[in-house]
Amino acid sequence: MDQKLERLKAVPLFSGLKRRELEEVGRLADEVDLPAGRKLTVEGRQADEFFVIVEGTVRVDRGGVTVRRLGSGSFVGEIALIDGGPRTATVTTETDGRYLAVGHREFHSLLERFPSIQLAVLQAVARRVRDLDPESCA
């Protein structure tokens, strides 16, 4: 568990958490190794997982167009889990990598029990919206 906590602490989303909060995230997150070419999310489909990229890179496509690439420390799948809607993008692993997967129920449990995690996720989502749409800065 200590190695997993060290990985979690290195993820910017979780870097400000206290040890107890990190331990809770660690208990709820499944660590998985995935090959290049694996779809983590598919645009328009329902799903119930949130992924943190521990090692590796992913490609994010919207409407068949690549809008960004993300690497270690980033995360995907939070928007659909927050609002219950369909996935807003297709995310495909570009390299072999290690990921932390958190299911819908576990994700909401974290947000309810740890306001610091909720705030970190909301701030990260807001940054992404600003990055994708410069007009949203109002």
C-alpha positions, 0 to 999 in steps of 0.5 A: 500500500505504501508504494500505491500511496507514493504514486497517488501523492505524485498525482497533482489531483491528490498531492495536497491530501492528508495521509488518511485521505490518500489511504482512502483513495488507495483503498478505493482505487484499483491499480491496472496495467493496460496496453497501448491501444486500449479505449478507456472511454468512448464518446457518447457512451455511459460508463462508470469509471474514472482513471488516473494516469500513473504512467503512460500517455493517452490521446483524447478525441472528440468527434474523431479529432484529437484535442489533447494528449495527457500523461502521468498525473492526469486523469480522465472520466470525471465529467461523466461521473460528476453529471451522470451523462455520456462520455464527452470524449474517446480516450485511448492509451497511446503507450503501455501504462499503469492506471488507477481506476475508481468506480462511480460509487467509489468516486462519489463516496470520495467526493462526499466524504472528503471535501478537499478531493471534491474541490481538487476535482472541480478546480481541475475540471474548470481548468480543462474547460478554460483550456478547451474554450478560451471564451469560457473565461468570463 
